[in-house]
Amino acid sequence: MEKDIYSSEDLQYAVYKQLERCAMNNNLSRYEMIQGVVISPEPFTVQNKMLTNTQKQNREMIKKRFADQLDRKYKETKIRRDSIILNEL
């Protein structure tokens, strides 16, 4: 049940919209804004190798672990951008 909460598209979208609103309120450029959110039920730790020994994000491990979700988010973003461009034409 707990994993269902974290994989909820509604939750991910709500978090994304809040972050987008914060970015806009702080006058970030579009390229500085995030394009999607993936929420993990598993905390990032040194033990699961999501953090380095110096407590920094281990980007390679994170990319490997979340590759499918990240690919899906990038595709969704491209579709959203393409539809925005088409709507503006």
Secondary structure by P-SEA (a helix, b strand, c coil): caaaaaacaaaaaaaaaaaaaaaaaacccccccccbbbbbcccccccccccccccccaaaaaaaaaaaaaaaaaaaaaaaaaaaaaaac
